[in-house]
Amino acid sequence: MIGESRTSITRYGHGVRALFHKGRNITTSVGSQIDAVSENITDVQTKIGRVPAGFEHRPDLISNVFFGTPGYWWYLMLVNGVTDPFEGFNSGDQILIPVIS
């Protein structure tokens, strides 16, 4: 089943997950916050932001603008449904900014 956790433990200490991405089934061992957030993505509070000029296709820099750290680049991509930053995050685009508490 897609998205189902398996019991095997990886070097990251998290189980392997089967996911559906760009029309294919893949497995990943990323685990951590991404799995927890992606399972409850509809429950995330957001505000509206715009991609600043000069920051297009750079979710790391956009994260730094809104959160003060580039570390939430993956969260911006997840919440906005962007799987490839070169297909999204164009200068001036309206995007969702997750509220981090």
Secondary structure, 3 states (H helix, E strand, C coil): CCCCEEEEECCCCCEEEEEEECCEEEEECCCCHHHHHHHCHHHCCEEEEECCCCCCCCHHHHHHHHHCCHHHHHHHHHHCCCCCCCCCCCCCCEEEEECCC
